[in-house]
Amino acid sequence: MVAPGEALHNNYGPKGNGELLFTYGFASAENPLDSVEGIVVGCRKGSGRAADELHAARLQCLAEHGVIGMDDPLAGPCLSLDELDLLRASLEARLRSLPSSEAADAAEAAQFSREGYCAAYRAGQRRVLRAALAEVAVLEGSADGEAEGEGED
């Protein structure tokens, strides 16, 4: 039996802020399980030992930012520079489309209210989008290097 005024603690399991907000009506600041639906980031994979080491480092970086799990099969198709440009533009547009400012969201996120939970959700979206943009920049840099070295023997 729970006494009046006694606190209850629910464990909702491992869920990102999107699922918490839209299912249960709240979000958690700095949620490590945040994600942005609809984002797919692929890695360019060359051949040889150096390329394999670079590929492993990219996978680790993606996992550290919560973009993928370490057991995800991310050896999918290579992305061309044009495809990376399109992905970057899409991520930037998604980031710009978030309502409110980062400063306003930071102030609101401290409140235990619907507005505060929405601000925490948007902050998580910004964090994930920026991590994905950083990875695209790395991929664009390595794609430039691979393209420059294609004609060399």
Secondary structure by P-SEA (a helix, b strand, c coil): cccccbbbbbbcccccaaaaaaacccccccccccccccbbbbbbbbccaaaaaaaaaaaaaaaaacccccccccccccccaaaaaaaaaaaaaaaaaccccaaaaaaaaacccaaaaaaaaaaaaaaaaaaaaaaaaaaaaaaaaaaaacccc
